[in-house]
Amino acid sequence: MTERAVPDLTQNQPVAAGDAASEHAQHHTDAEALHGKRNSRVIWLLLASAFVVILNETIMGVAIPHLVTDLGITIEAAQWLTTAFMLTMAVVIPITGFLLQRFATRPIFIAAMTLFSAGTLIAALAPGFEVLLVARVVQASGTAIMMPLLMTTLMTLVAPADRGRFMGRVSTVISVAPAIGPTISGLILTYLSWRYMFWLVLPIALVMLIIGIRRVENVSEPRVIPIDVFSVILSAFGFGGLVYGLSLVGGVVSGTGSPAGMWISLAVGAIGIATFILRQLLLQRRDRALLDLRTFRSRNFSISVALMVVVMAALFGTIILLPIYLQDVLHLEPAITGLLLLPGGLLMGLLGPTVGRLFDRFGPTPLLVPGSIVVSAVLWSLTMVTETTSPWMLLIAHVALSAGLAFMFTPLFTSALGSVEPRFYSHGSAIVGTVQQVAGAAGTALFVTVMAAVTASVAATGATAEAAQAAGLRTAFMVGAIISIAAVVGAFFVRKPADMATGAHGDAALEAASTEA
């Protein structure tokens, strides 16, 4: 990493010859302190901005019934406001590996927050569904850039020995923001129009943008590298087609979607991704890959990413199924449902920094193994839910699941990115972000498909709607529980990155500045 030089404000002052060594040491210490404060300021601003943009990702789900009525559209059309957001994320994130190498930190941050703010403003003013859909795409474009930017910057600035505690803060952002999104939107919709979901977020986004313009400094050295347009096209068709196809699975199973459209989309996605991979393998020989796959040469990175797939699938699948159970089977109000799921999300976020510190001290295995066992145990316990199960039991299960996931997120993120060469940090961050989106879509599709198929089968035998739905949910959770066994086994094979194990060059100035912040 190329640091920006810190000016020596005392260079023109007369200095006694005998004090030269101590004066030089003092300058060096002051420079480190200035660098530490600058780096800490950049990281905290990126964390706050990432929280705002990720919060927006899950805020629309609760608003769909209101949009159907207010805009006079179908439920299928309204779902596109979420689907289009996911599609844009899946298409843009793979490109961020290139963007983070080609451009410096400050312009990338400004571009991301400008896109997000512009999309938020367009959404708040949208006269109809079409404009609102465009606004969501613009918002997602900014969101897709922010998380890889945050992770790459963190890996570049933070010393290996301290990465766990900082990555714990990233885990807080990733877990708390999606968890409280539905709760916040539910409260807003109880008293205000859906447009206030955007009007309330807009000033916060603009403040972040203005602070970023004034305070963010470049902490990376951009490289002039050409972009391979064909790779961009393949990425769009590959990851976009796969995520879109997975989003259609639930509709096909319930009989409201087109099987042909789903299979065509999945086929286009599979062919696109396969061709994209072959293209990257050729380009990376000349260091021109859009998404450099040499990151997977690290066994630790590969295992950590594979475990992320399982964890993200379980998280998103559970986020989808539990509200369905609470509302359709137990007939709880949406606001009550959001409040029941809120403690788990908050706990996951609060545990993030603690888990990060434990990771720095003990490594991944003592955290991943018990965390994966708890996640698996909760999923197995959910295979016994019925139409008479107490909501309190669900609350306890969700809190326990959130705690288990908290013990997995930080070690997996830190072990994965810490295991690749520094020149591949941007590509590793982009791969992790892409995996999150695809795994989330796959987990949602798998859980919903199993639930819908079993629910329809049981309903055909004459069972009540609640009993049929409960049976479908039990089976879906059983599939998730079976998959979770792979996470328990894989947890034993993740290792602490070599540079972190040695505790090399801890960045005391950055940590001190962070503590002050």
Number of C-alpha atoms within 10 A of each C-alpha: 11 10 11 12 8 13 9 11 8 10 9 7 7 7 11 8 8 8 10 11 10 10 15 11 12 12 18 14 13 15 17 17 17 16 21 22 20 19 25 24 20 23 22 16 19 24 21 15 26 26 22 22 26 22 24 24 20 19 23 21 16 20 19 22 14 14 22 17 11 13 12 12 15 13 13 13 16 22 17 17 21 20 20 18 23 24 24 23 26 31 25 23 31 30 23 26 26 23 22 25 20 17 17 17 23 19 14 20 25 19 16 24 28 20 21 31 27 18 26 28 19 20 25 20 15 16 11 14 20 11 15 19 23 18 26 26 24 23 29 29 24 28 29 29 29 26 27 27 23 25 26 23 23 22 20 19 21 24 21 23 21 23 26 31 24 25 28 29 22 28 27 24 25 22 27 23 23 20 24 22 22 27 23 18 23 25 14 17 18 11 9 12 13 21 18 16 23 19 15 13 18 20 14 14 21 16 14 21 23 14 13 21 14 9 14 22 17 21 20 20 16 16 13 9 14 11 15 15 10 12 24 18 13 22 27 23 23 26 30 27 26 28 28 23 24 25 23 22 23 22 19 17 19 15 11 11 15 13 16 10 15 21 16 14 21 22 16 20 25 17 16 22 22 14 16 23 20 11 18 20 18 12 17 15 11 8 12 17 24 26 29 24 16 17 22 17 11 14 16 23 26 16 19 28 23 18 24 23 21 21 26 23 27 30 21 20 24 23 16 16 18 19 20 19 23 22 14 16 20 18 13 15 12 18 17 15 22 22 16 22 23 20 19 25 24 19 18 28 25 20 20 31 22 17 26 30 20 19 28 22 16 13 22 28 18 15 23 28 21 16 25 27 19 22 31 24 18 22 26 18 17 23 20 15 17 19 19 11 14 12 15 10 13 20 19 16 20 25 22 20 26 27 23 24 25 32 30 29 29 32 30 28 23 29 26 29 28 23 26 21 12 15 12 20 25 27 30 31 27 29 24 24 22 22 21 21 23 24 24 25 25 25 25 25 25 20 26 24 22 20 26 23 16 20 24 17 14 18 17 11 9 10 14 13 16 19 18 25 24 28 25 28 29 24 21 26 26 21 19 27 21 13 17 25 17 15 25 20 13 17 25 13 15 23 21 22 21 13 14 23 15 11 14 13 13 15 16 15 21 24 20 14 18 17 9 9 10
